[in-house]
Amino acid sequence: MKRIYLLFIPFLMLFQNCSEQKEYITLIGETQGTTYSIIYQQPDMKDFKVEIDSILKEFDMTASSWIEESIISRVNKNDSTVVINQHFKEIFAKSMEISEASDGMFDITIAPIIDVFGFGATEKTAVDSAMIDSLLDFVGYKKIRIVGDKVVKDNPSVQIDYAAIAQGFSVDVICDFLAEQDCENYLVEIGGEVRTAGKNPSNKDWSVGVDKPIEQSETLDREIQAIIKLSDKALATSGNYRKFYEENGIKFSHTFNPKTGYPVRSKLLSATILADDCMSADGYATACMVVGLEKAIKLIESIDGMEAYFIYAQDDGSYGEYFTKGMKDLILEVK
């Protein structure tokens, strides 16, 4: 998983302006190796936890490489009987879009590289340049496509990993479900990826916090870098400072360059992306971390309706910040 977490600020705001509060339902649970938090208002005050857990379980059976019988696992094992579903197709299509926009620096076929470094569904193995060179023969988003209900590969050794984008899409799937249940006001958060609609229980815009980029900080140690106003939008953050391992004095991050086969080394510490849907925010956040600060700025500013907040390391060891114009207008506070 590539996740860093957006601190879940809405809970801190539930008791502001109590006289204006509306009836909301809060659901908390586990999915995809992480947690989810959902707040929503529904005309009949229905509790949808059973339905949401079922939807998320079914989603895992599509996109989780950690489940042997999932669609993506069967595709990777070249199971000729597997038929892909609409969710699989939507994730694939968005992944191809981001690959094209980032000149191939976002690439779902990076799976073999991720696995040997120990960030995938398999155990870490001894890595050398010869191994990486051989694996790169099977990496490249143009080496795989969908024809009808089947995935077609140029080489059967090509494998895919949806971890950099699927969690954001799972947020969208739950939001679509809530909208179908006549919910106009809600916030859905899964593993730090967030999408909102309408107002919070205090009848205000929702707000979420972005972590300070502190290495290996746990939930209780986290500090807020910025608070962002979020209304009818999605927000996702990717970063290299929390998920890594160190070997022989060298730090290996979980964000990889698909053209070199090695972890990215960059002064960009985190990328927070705002978009209309969470799958786009999630995927482009990862793409930004791969391409680095300067190219990330150009990438996001080339896409209509997308905003970004980047935190990067400066030469003196302090943090630098970059906001797109639209994102700067949404920042409530910077610590």
Number of C-alpha atoms within 10 A of each C-alpha: 18 20 22 23 22 25 22 15 16 18 16 10 15 16 13 13 12 12 8 11 15 14 10 17 16 15 14 12 13 13 15 20 8 12 13 18 18 22 19 27 24 19 11 9 12 12 13 17 14 8 12 18 15 12 16 18 14 12 22 22 18 23 24 22 24 16 15 14 15 19 23 26 22 19 24 20 15 17 11 10 9 18 14 18 12 10 16 18 16 14 20 20 14 17 24 20 15 19 21 15 17 20 11 20 23 32 29 23 22 26 24 21 26 22 16 19 22 16 20 19 17 14 10 13 10 8 11 8 11 8 13 16 12 10 18 18 12 22 25 21 21 14 15 22 15 13 8 10 13 16 19 16 18 11 12 13 15 25 24 22 23 23 20 23 26 28 29 28 24 24 27 24 20 22 24 12 16 21 15 10 15 12 19 17 23 26 29 24 30 25 22 25 28 30 30 30 21 20 20 25 27 18 16 17 18 26 23 23 23 27 20 19 22 13 12 14 15 10 9 6 8 17 17 17 15 18 20 22 17 23 20 18 19 27 30 33 29 30 26 28 19 20 18 17 15 9 7 5 7 8 13 18 21 24 25 25 21 24 14 13 20 18 20 20 18 14 17 26 23 28 30 26 27 28 22 16 21 30 29 26 31 31 30 34 29 29 30 29 30 24 23 19 21 10 15 22 19 11 17 22 15 11 11 8 11 19 22 27 24 24 21 20 16 12 9 6 8 8 15 14 13 15 17 16 12 14 18 14 11 16 18 13 12 12 8
